Amino acid sequence: MRRVIAIVLAIAAGAASGAGAASAATVQTMVVGKDRVLRAPRAVTLRSRTVRVRARRCAIARKTPLAALLGTGLRVRLRDYGSCGRRTRDAGGLFVTQVGADRNRGRNGWVYKVGRRAGTAGAADPAGPFGAGGLRAGDRVTWFWCVLGGSDSCQRTLEVTPSSRSAAAGSSLHVTVRGYDDNGHGVTVAGASVTLGSATATTGADGVAALTVPAGSGRLRLGASRAGMVDAFPREVAVS
């Protein structure tokens, strides 16, 4: 009998541990406002959340971009074009109207991307950002202030890629910067500013810049920015 009880307890503990691991899954989330980065990339735990919209308390499914945004701790205001409430499936009509001090104006306002692509579903739609399932552990979520252009597309989001993820101090590191449109189509970006610790450089016509790796050792953040585009998610480079 004791053996049976021990087995049952072990199975229950294993199930609880598995559930804990699942609930601890995180996504990398960055928030870029009109004039500056409001939240540098951080790991946000995927969990169910509740938000107040006017007189309602609305349940938000844990694997949604809106849940990731709420997890950054920034002040978020929403408008409900549906009828949200205790069921997460009723939150699909929620629309972000303000993050921090940056409020939607005219055709410009808040949107999100998962990876390189802009979401095609509401930020709280339990079906996920593209209607094919929710966020997954390790996804990269970018919330940003969109300036809608004449083609009804937001400004491009940058991505920075080093030629190597490790480099010796004093050596030259080549970095490529690309910009992605709403559909995830990328082009090389000239005139982007790239930084690695205290080192800076500017990309040429081919979207490539050469950085001199700063002295020291450890992990440095590699970033990229350009006027009129959304800052890149930083990458880490190991310096020895």
BAFI-3210 file (N, C-alpha, C; in Angstrom, 3 decimals, decimal comma, padded with zeros to 6 digits):
// residues 240
n [1|2|3|4|5|6|7|8|9|10|11|12|13|14|15|16|17|18|19|20|21|22|23|24|25|26|27|28|29|30|31|32|33|34|35|36|37|38|39|40|41|42|43|44|45|46|47|48|49|50|51|52|53|54|55|56|57|58|59|60|61|62|63|64|65|66|67|68|69|70|71|72|73|74|75|76|77|78|79|80|81|82|83|84|85|86|87|88|89|90|91|92|93|94|95|96|97|98|99|100|101|102|103|104|105|106|107|108|109|110|111|112|113|114|115|116|117|118|119|120|121|122|123|124|125|126|127|128|129|130|131|132|133|134|135|136|137|138|139|140|141|142|143|144|145|146|147|148|149|150|151|152|153|154|155|156|157|158|159|160|161|162|163|164|165|166|167|168|169|170|171|172|173|174|175|176|177|178|179|180|181|182|183|184|185|186|187|188|189|190|191|192|193|194|195|196|197|198|199|200|201|202|203|204|205|206|207|208|209|210|211|212|213|214|215|216|217|218|219|220|221|222|223|224|225|226|227|228|229|230|231|232|233|234|235|236|237|238|239|240]
n.u [000,832|001,910|003,802|002,239|001,026|003,321|004,086|001,898|002,106|004,565|003,994|002,091|003,668|005,458|003,720|002,881|005,310|005,807|003,666|004,360|006,713|005,683|004,048|005,938|007,034|008,512|008,442|010,378|010,118|009,729|009,187|008,541|008,240|006,869|009,081|011,162|012,654|010,483|010,437|013,142|014,226|012,905|012,404|009,220|006,826|004,620|001,438|-001,970|-003,935|-005,640|-007,535|-008,797|-011,393|-013,059|-015,975|-015,700|-014,130|-011,705|-010,731|-007,626|-006,088|-003,221|-001,247|-001,036|-000,244|-001,127|-001,180|001,551|002,401|001,105|002,544|004,897|004,652|004,091|001,861|-001,217|-003,808|-007,052|-009,457|-012,656|-013,974|-015,688|-017,153|-015,815|-015,012|-015,311|-014,532|-011,870|-012,103|-013,729|-012,264|-011,197|-011,835|-010,475|-008,502|-005,459|-004,996|-003,292|-000,010|002,028|002,793|002,136|-000,302|-002,715|-003,029|-004,895|-004,157|-002,049|-000,580|-000,616|000,831|001,695|004,385|005,286|008,189|009,318|007,011|003,967|001,157|-001,886|-004,224|-006,404|-004,830|-005,461|-006,646|-007,438|-006,842|-004,406|-001,630|-001,600|-003,750|-003,278|-002,610|-001,289|001,269|004,635|007,108|010,040|009,488|009,758|008,502|007,460|006,218|005,135|005,036|003,282|003,826|001,817|002,248|001,941|001,358|-000,221|001,241|003,322|006,304|009,549|010,907|013,959|016,643|019,511|022,503|025,336|028,525|029,701|029,025|030,801|033,853|037,203|038,675|039,515|039,491|038,007|034,577|032,044|028,845|025,484|022,616|019,176|015,935|012,520|009,321|005,691|004,891|007,036|009,068|012,371|014,949|018,280|019,727|020,956|022,944|022,326|022,797|025,034|025,843|028,159|028,723|030,908|031,644|030,956|029,401|028,507|026,213|026,957|026,134|025,486|024,321|026,023|028,279|031,483|032,762|035,044|035,933|035,399|037,810|038,308|036,330|033,569|029,965|028,540|026,049|024,681|023,392|021,038|019,941|017,883|016,801|013,329|012,747|012,122|013,850|016,278|015,967|018,269|021,313|023,500|027,001|029,803|032,715|036,173]
n.v [-001,205|001,218|001,499|001,939|004,368|005,968|005,895|007,154|009,705|010,478|010,583|012,634|014,735|014,940|015,692|018,178|019,509|019,528|021,106|023,442|024,077|024,524|026,729|028,564|029,361|031,731|034,792|036,944|040,343|043,579|047,096|049,833|053,215|056,380|058,117|056,905|053,926|052,237|049,992|048,013|044,915|042,127|039,141|037,918|036,314|033,848|034,021|033,869|036,832|039,654|042,480|045,779|047,267|050,027|049,546|046,865|043,736|042,039|038,931|037,732|035,633|033,562|033,121|035,265|038,253|040,574|039,811|039,509|042,177|043,404|042,205|043,639|045,689|048,299|051,138|050,550|051,335|050,449|049,780|048,374|046,606|044,586|042,408|041,960|039,870|037,451|035,252|034,200|033,978|035,990|038,267|039,091|041,436|043,512|046,472|048,136|051,371|053,124|053,288|053,738|057,137|057,497|057,940|056,730|058,400|059,739|058,030|056,721|054,557|051,925|048,781|045,294|042,949|039,571|037,953|038,671|039,509|041,383|041,069|039,429|039,163|040,142|041,498|040,141|037,842|034,532|032,627|033,199|035,180|034,909|033,406|030,705|029,426|030,107|032,280|031,045|029,600|031,515|033,090|036,217|039,258|042,316|045,351|048,352|051,860|052,646|054,331|055,022|054,496|055,676|053,360|051,979|050,619|049,945|051,585|050,128|047,421|046,931|044,532|043,136|041,518|039,805|038,851|036,895|035,244|035,486|037,153|038,429|040,844|043,961|043,016|043,013|043,210|042,283|043,514|043,099|044,916|044,711|045,668|045,090|044,747|044,903|042,389|040,818|040,937|041,586|044,142|045,313|047,826|051,006|053,487|052,980|053,132|051,305|049,648|048,334|047,719|050,218|050,780|052,121|052,329|052,913|051,668|050,828|051,255|048,671|047,754|046,857|047,086|047,720|046,961|047,792|045,641|046,283|046,611|044,173|041,607|039,312|039,503|041,493|043,826|044,037|046,482|048,220|051,097|053,458|056,503|056,914|054,233|051,158|050,337|047,675|044,400|043,770|041,886|039,427|039,440|037,508|038,489|038,089]
n.w [000,000|000,847|-001,115|-003,389|-002,745|-002,677|-005,371|-006,575|-005,432|-006,475|-009,214|-009,205|-008,280|-010,375|-012,427|-011,466|-011,493|-014,227|-015,097|-013,822|-015,164|-017,688|-017,260|-016,677|-019,021|-021,235|-023,204|-025,261|-024,930|-026,261|-026,121|-028,080|-028,231|-029,485|-029,547|-028,225|-026,719|-024,697|-023,087|-022,692|-024,227|-022,529|-020,593|-020,486|-018,600|-019,783|-018,943|-017,779|-017,657|-016,177|-017,041|-016,615|-018,374|-018,895|-017,140|-016,932|-016,050|-017,661|-018,986|-020,117|-022,386|-021,833|-023,806|-025,575|-027,503|-026,175|-023,480|-023,117|-023,442|-021,248|-019,267|-019,139|-017,379|-018,061|-018,345|-019,779|-022,005|-023,168|-025,758|-026,206|-028,764|-028,788|-026,525|-023,867|-021,030|-018,452|-019,900|-021,870|-024,600|-025,385|-025,625|-027,985|-029,314|-028,172|-028,213|-028,337|-027,217|-025,996|-024,669|-021,941|-022,084|-024,690|-026,974|-029,302|-032,440|-034,977|-037,915|-036,860|-034,432|-031,898|-032,577|-033,057|-033,504|-034,128|-034,076|-037,247|-038,452|-038,707|-036,567|-037,530|-036,256|-033,514|-030,583|-028,258|-029,033|-028,518|-030,421|-031,382|-032,751|-035,512|-036,024|-035,826|-033,478|-030,171|-028,689|-028,443|-026,261|-026,068|-028,268|-030,036|-029,272|-030,452|-029,546|-030,936|-031,788|-034,524|-037,532|-039,983|-043,369|-046,820|-048,196|-046,522|-044,618|-041,792|-040,465|-041,067|-039,104|-037,463|-037,764|-036,396|-037,223|-036,282|-037,745|-036,312|-033,217|-031,228|-030,330|-030,395|-028,236|-029,661|-032,222|-035,565|-036,201|-038,314|-039,116|-040,031|-041,016|-041,361|-042,541|-041,830|-043,327|-042,757|-043,601|-043,200|-045,044|-045,946|-046,285|-046,920|-044,836|-045,170|-043,501|-040,870|-037,355|-035,456|-032,409|-030,075|-026,980|-026,067|-028,624|-031,856|-035,104|-038,578|-040,947|-044,362|-047,872|-048,451|-046,190|-044,224|-041,475|-039,954|-036,883|-034,270|-031,822|-028,426|-025,703|-023,110|-021,450|-021,603|-022,009|-024,477|-025,543|-028,746|-030,762|-032,960|-034,732|-036,524|-037,868|-038,291|-038,353|-036,503|-033,562|-033,365|-031,896|-029,387|-029,780|-028,304|-027,913|-027,325|-025,781|-025,740]
ca.u [000,000|002,795|004,452|001,258|000,904|004,547|004,054|000,899|002,657|005,635|003,356|001,483|004,739|005,968|002,730|002,935|006,548|005,626|002,771|005,110|007,641|004,916|003,550|007,078|007,525|008,619|008,709|011,159|009,191|010,280|008,162|009,180|007,261|007,006|010,385|012,199|012,312|009,811|010,905|014,153|013,803|012,920|011,638|007,901|006,217|003,316|000,411|-003,257|-003,981|-006,936|-007,388|-010,061|-011,756|-014,234|-016,528|-015,560|-012,861|-011,608|-009,725|-006,737|-005,405|-001,802|-000,346|-001,391|000,625|-001,578|-000,693|002,983|002,516|000,715|003,607|006,028|004,416|003,747|000,442|-001,858|-005,239|-007,671|-010,843|-013,260|-014,905|-016,535|-017,796|-014,917|-015,500|-014,591|-014,063|-010,792|-012,501|-014,486|-011,344|-010,617|-012,121|-009,715|-007,595|-004,575|-005,078|-002,232|000,997|002,749|002,199|001,937|-001,684|-003,022|-003,420|-005,216|-003,858|-000,874|-000,866|000,101|000,704|002,695|004,956|005,875|009,283|009,435|005,718|002,899|000,047|-003,077|-005,381|-006,408|-003,738|-005,936|-007,370|-006,840|-006,399|-003,018|-001,380|-001,844|-004,886|-002,841|-002,056|-000,760|002,709|005,428|008,278|011,164|009,077|010,175|007,325|007,770|005,118|005,732|004,195|003,307|003,535|001,262|002,670|000,992|000,998|-000,915|002,191|004,097|007,736|010,233|011,580|015,332|017,245|020,963|023,105|026,800|029,136|030,032|028,463|031,917|034,937|038,293|038,815|040,419|039,283|036,950|033,355|031,127|027,455|024,514|021,330|018,079|014,663|011,424|007,999|004,649|004,784|008,274|010,011|013,480|015,925|019,421|019,484|022,120|022,840|021,900|023,828|025,181|026,645|028,585|029,361|031,291|031,995|029,860|029,706|027,326|026,157|027,122|025,056|025,153|023,739|027,052|029,194|032,598|032,995|036,214|035,428|036,017|038,654|037,621|035,758|032,182|028,931|028,125|024,850|024,810|022,121|020,989|018,831|017,912|015,650|012,203|012,558|012,021|015,119|016,412|016,190|019,713|021,931|024,650|028,278|030,759|034,015|037,257]
ca.v [000,000|002,378|001,620|002,529|005,789|006,658|006,041|008,180|011,009|010,804|010,984|013,946|015,723|015,117|016,466|019,557|020,095|019,794|022,252|024,620|024,417|025,085|028,056|029,469|029,699|033,173|035,371|038,174|041,422|044,930|048,103|051,027|054,286|057,366|058,768|056,158|052,585|052,314|048,822|047,210|043,518|041,389|037,896|038,059|035,004|033,623|033,628|034,536|038,123|040,322|043,919|046,505|048,107|050,734|048,923|045,421|043,066|041,185|037,869|037,689|034,347|033,739|033,022|036,325|039,435|041,535|039,331|039,836|043,615|043,680|041,703|044,575|046,646|049,624|051,482|050,248|051,630|049,617|049,986|047,086|046,605|043,412|042,349|041,146|039,526|036,396|034,242|034,750|033,989|037,215|039,415|039,315|042,776|044,532|047,232|048,998|052,776|053,920|052,633|054,838|058,435|057,564|057,607|056,676|059,669|059,581|056,712|056,169|053,990|050,758|047,486|044,344|041,936|038,370|037,760|039,733|039,764|042,031|040,174|039,593|038,983|041,008|041,189|039,255|036,726|033,272|031,828|033,534|036,364|034,629|032,508|029,308|029,044|031,205|032,475|029,922|029,977|031,998|034,021|037,612|040,112|043,752|046,323|049,627|052,935|052,551|055,490|054,375|055,150|055,752|052,001|051,365|049,754|050,629|051,690|048,848|047,073|046,538|043,316|043,245|040,188|039,837|037,777|035,855|035,535|035,669|037,896|038,834|042,285|044,586|042,499|043,656|042,417|042,787|043,461|043,403|045,427|044,595|046,219|044,216|045,370|044,206|041,004|040,099|041,031|042,400|044,773|045,843|049,220|051,888|054,619|052,583|053,222|050,063|049,817|047,157|048,357|051,611|050,904|052,508|052,384|053,171|050,744|051,389|051,025|047,244|047,407|046,237|047,975|047,041|047,470|047,332|045,087|046,969|045,828|043,561|040,287|039,188|039,584|042,853|043,922|044,631|047,113|048,976|052,053|054,378|057,406|056,489|052,789|050,666|049,769|046,228|043,632|043,585|040,562|039,353|038,979|037,145|039,102|037,463]
ca.w [000,000|000,904|-002,424|-004,294|-002,367|-003,092|-006,824|-006,886|-005,062|-007,416|-010,468|-008,984|-008,208|-011,730|-013,188|-010,967|-011,983|-015,652|-015,233|-013,421|-016,236|-018,800|-016,905|-016,566|-020,357|-021,418|-024,527|-025,207|-025,286|-026,298|-026,417|-028,655|-028,350|-030,557|-029,566|-027,499|-026,258|-023,399|-022,343|-023,369|-024,262|-021,274|-020,602|-019,856|-018,398|-020,403|-017,980|-017,936|-016,984|-016,140|-017,227|-016,514|-019,509|-018,379|-015,927|-017,042|-015,817|-018,842|-018,923|-021,275|-022,507|-021,500|-024,964|-026,508|-027,455|-025,170|-022,190|-023,067|-023,214|-019,867|-018,408|-019,062|-016,298|-018,570|-018,307|-021,054|-022,114|-024,188|-026,179|-026,503|-029,886|-028,612|-025,213|-023,059|-019,699|-017,745|-020,838|-022,702|-026,011|-025,657|-025,578|-029,311|-029,802|-027,442|-029,068|-027,541|-027,623|-025,373|-023,838|-021,314|-022,426|-026,139|-027,302|-030,735|-033,041|-036,389|-038,482|-036,192|-033,117|-031,418|-033,248|-032,569|-034,384|-033,551|-035,011|-038,243|-039,087|-037,948|-036,295|-038,358|-035,378|-032,348|-029,660|-027,189|-029,641|-028,058|-031,566|-031,642|-033,580|-036,932|-036,089|-035,903|-032,187|-029,380|-028,598|-027,959|-025,467|-026,852|-029,319|-029,888|-029,466|-030,488|-029,590|-031,330|-032,307|-035,986|-038,369|-041,175|-044,593|-047,923|-048,627|-045,382|-043,932|-040,757|-040,725|-040,931|-037,850|-037,763|-037,210|-036,485|-037,219|-036,335|-038,518|-035,342|-031,896|-030,302|-030,974|-029,509|-028,046|-030,605|-033,574|-036,345|-036,287|-039,324|-038,670|-041,091|-040,544|-042,315|-042,077|-042,255|-043,413|-042,001|-044,053|-042,912|-046,162|-045,487|-047,175|-046,180|-044,437|-045,116|-042,594|-039,530|-036,331|-034,693|-031,202|-029,325|-025,844|-026,341|-030,037|-032,746|-036,537|-039,413|-042,085|-045,694|-048,840|-048,434|-044,895|-043,384|-040,755|-039,293|-035,533|-033,533|-030,565|-027,281|-024,815|-021,975|-021,701|-021,142|-023,048|-024,801|-026,363|-030,067|-031,111|-034,214|-034,815|-037,659|-037,841|-039,110|-038,246|-035,127|-033,080|-033,405|-030,692|-029,222|-029,779|-027,429|-028,474|-026,283|-026,039|-024,964]
c.u [000,866|003,473|003,514|001,119|002,117|004,555|003,087|001,438|003,749|005,061|002,758|002,535|005,313|005,035|002,773|004,176|006,442|004,747|003,494|006,060|006,915|004,487|004,684|007,652|007,498|008,780|009,518|010,299|009,897|009,168|008,857|008,107|007,549|008,432|011,505|011,715|011,710|010,184|011,925|013,708|013,941|012,099|010,346|007,260|004,848|002,340|-000,860|-003,262|-005,397|-006,707|-008,767|-010,242|-013,097|-014,744|-016,349|-014,177|-012,755|-010,454|-008,954|-005,998|-003,897|-000,878|-000,642|-000,405|000,187|-001,123|000,793|003,190|002,179|001,797|004,812|005,873|004,108|002,244|-000,143|-003,333|-005,805|-009,062|-011,402|-014,274|-015,808|-017,246|-016,971|-015,491|-014,664|-014,042|-013,022|-011,193|-013,280|-013,598|-010,770|-010,837|-011,382|-008,647|-006,785|-004,625|-003,960|-001,305|001,874|002,048|001,835|000,553|-001,886|-003,502|-003,689|-004,975|-002,695|-001,231|-000,160|-000,231|001,769|003,198|005,389|006,952|009,354|008,092|004,738|001,755|-001,151|-004,355|-005,296|-005,380|-004,156|-006,725|-006,713|-006,355|-004,955|-002,845|-001,645|-002,986|-004,541|-002,230|-001,386|000,756|003,389|006,623|009,422|010,792|009,563|008,995|007,760|006,471|005,734|004,665|004,355|002,977|003,100|001,608|001,595|000,536|000,253|-000,044|002,957|005,556|008,394|010,831|012,951|015,699|018,739|021,576|024,622|027,332|029,548|029,430|029,545|033,059|035,988|038,342|039,845|040,252|038,155|035,762|032,430|029,684|026,553|023,198|020,315|016,823|013,516|010,090|006,966|004,556|006,040|009,258|011,125|014,333|017,097|019,212|020,806|021,872|022,326|023,081|023,859|026,118|026,967|029,370|029,648|031,623|030,768|030,343|028,393|027,357|026,307|025,944|024,598|024,543|024,721|027,921|030,289|032,849|034,322|035,751|036,143|036,863|037,823|037,136|034,359|031,219|028,500|026,888|025,138|023,451|022,209|019,774|019,004|016,666|014,563|011,956|012,559|013,328|015,107|016,422|017,695|020,115|023,117|025,865|029,223|032,137|035,060|038,580]
c.v [001,255|002,613|002,292|004,019|006,579|006,901|007,145|009,561|011,438|011,271|012,368|015,037|016,003|015,951|017,922|020,256|020,433|020,987|023,533|025,066|025,065|026,503|029,070|029,844|031,208|033,536|036,636|039,310|042,774|045,891|049,387|052,085|055,232|057,880|057,975|054,755|052,698|051,143|048,087|045,750|042,846|040,119|038,115|036,680|034,931|033,141|034,427|035,826|038,683|041,820|044,569|047,398|048,738|050,023|047,413|044,955|041,961|040,200|037,813|036,362|034,536|033,756|034,078|037,499|040,469|041,102|039,641|041,317|043,973|043,236|042,606|045,583|048,052|049,873|051,306|050,617|050,905|050,109|048,632|047,232|045,370|043,484|041,454|040,918|038,413|035,320|034,851|034,833|035,246|038,457|039,774|040,704|043,872|045,157|048,181|050,424|053,629|053,002|053,725|056,146|058,542|057,034|057,629|058,029|059,447|058,161|056,026|055,626|052,669|049,492|046,552|043,466|040,736|037,918|038,938|040,191|040,458|041,045|040,475|039,420|039,969|040,548|040,258|038,073|035,412|032,384|032,136|034,660|036,164|033,629|031,036|028,824|030,211|031,314|031,227|030,437|030,381|032,925|035,429|038,503|041,572|044,536|047,667|050,587|052,962|053,898|054,926|055,164|055,133|054,398|051,249|050,332|050,577|050,766|050,330|048,672|046,508|045,195|043,408|041,854|040,301|038,679|036,618|036,241|035,647|036,350|038,260|040,350|042,835|044,104|043,261|042,700|043,052|042,520|043,853|043,849|045,319|045,180|045,414|044,954|044,517|042,728|040,185|040,064|042,018|042,983|045,220|047,339|049,978|052,991|054,269|052,689|051,921|050,307|048,455|047,668|049,807|051,842|051,255|052,506|052,611|052,237|051,497|051,048|049,574|046,792|046,797|047,318|047,132|047,725|046,953|046,907|045,749|046,023|045,273|042,173|040,239|039,283|041,039|042,810|044,647|045,182|047,853|049,895|052,904|055,226|056,900|054,999|052,380|049,982|048,242|045,640|043,452|042,114|040,590|038,823|038,700|037,681|038,451|038,165]
c.w [000,000|-000,440|-003,425|-004,032|-002,840|-004,586|-007,223|-006,584|-006,039|-008,749|-010,345|-008,946|-009,583|-012,574|-012,778|-011,480|-013,456|-015,882|-014,871|-014,509|-017,396|-018,502|-016,829|-017,927|-020,546|-022,891|-024,321|-025,755|-025,210|-026,707|-026,856|-028,903|-029,500|-030,683|-028,914|-027,155|-024,858|-022,494|-023,204|-023,328|-022,898|-021,429|-019,828|-019,780|-019,056|-019,328|-018,232|-017,128|-017,028|-016,241|-017,129|-017,746|-019,182|-017,132|-015,916|-016,596|-016,855|-018,706|-020,228|-021,286|-022,410|-022,713|-026,020|-026,418|-026,428|-023,778|-022,033|-022,795|-021,768|-018,889|-018,309|-017,926|-016,761|-018,438|-019,703|-020,982|-023,324|-024,537|-026,589|-027,631|-029,858|-027,286|-024,311|-021,665|-019,101|-018,667|-021,772|-024,172|-026,388|-025,726|-026,938|-029,858|-029,076|-028,337|-028,197|-028,075|-027,030|-024,584|-023,261|-021,627|-023,903|-026,514|-028,809|-031,235|-034,530|-036,865|-037,774|-034,817|-032,901|-032,187|-032,665|-033,708|-033,541|-034,528|-035,953|-038,789|-038,150|-037,759|-037,178|-037,547|-034,224|-031,332|-028,539|-027,735|-029,212|-029,195|-031,940|-032,629|-035,062|-037,117|-036,118|-034,599|-031,497|-029,438|-028,049|-027,171|-026,398|-027,991|-029,001|-030,255|-029,397|-030,558|-029,953|-031,852|-033,823|-036,613|-039,717|-042,425|-045,662|-048,426|-047,535|-044,681|-042,906|-041,198|-040,451|-039,535|-038,201|-037,127|-037,441|-036,318|-037,298|-037,174|-037,618|-034,004|-030,832|-031,047|-029,933|-029,411|-029,021|-032,027|-034,265|-036,468|-037,316|-038,912|-039,832|-040,475|-041,675|-041,686|-042,664|-042,252|-042,670|-042,356|-043,810|-044,057|-045,799|-046,592|-046,319|-045,953|-044,348|-044,097|-041,213|-038,567|-035,542|-033,519|-030,603|-028,135|-026,164|-027,812|-030,868|-034,194|-037,283|-040,615|-043,405|-046,594|-048,852|-047,110|-043,919|-042,741|-040,121|-037,957|-035,006|-032,146|-029,380|-026,437|-023,666|-022,334|-021,104|-022,308|-023,237|-025,680|-027,670|-030,473|-032,429|-034,192|-036,066|-037,594|-038,777|-039,111|-036,771|-034,733|-033,116|-032,002|-030,546|-029,302|-028,805|-028,187|-027,330|-026,666|-025,142|-025,228]
res [m|r|r|v|i|a|i|v|l|a|i|a|a|g|a|a|s|g|a|g|a|a|s|a|a|t|v|q|t|m|v|v|g|k|d|r|v|l|r|a|p|r|a|v|t|l|r|s|r|t|v|r|v|r|a|r|r|c|a|i|a|r|k|t|p|l|a|a|l|l|g|t|g|l|r|v|r|l|r|d|y|g|s|c|g|r|r|t|r|d|a|g|g|l|f|v|t|q|v|g|a|d|r|n|r|g|r|n|g|w|v|y|k|v|g|r|r|a|g|t|a|g|a|a|d|p|a|g|p|f|g|a|g|g|l|r|a|g|d|r|v|t|w|f|w|c|v|l|g|g|s|d|s|c|q|r|t|l|e|v|t|p|s|s|r|s|a|a|a|g|s|s|l|h|v|t|v|r|g|y|d|d|n|g|h|g|v|t|v|a|g|a|s|v|t|l|g|s|a|t|a|t|t|g|a|d|g|v|a|a|l|t|v|p|a|g|s|g|r|l|r|l|g|a|s|r|a|g|m|v|d|a|f|p|r|e|v|a|v|s]
***
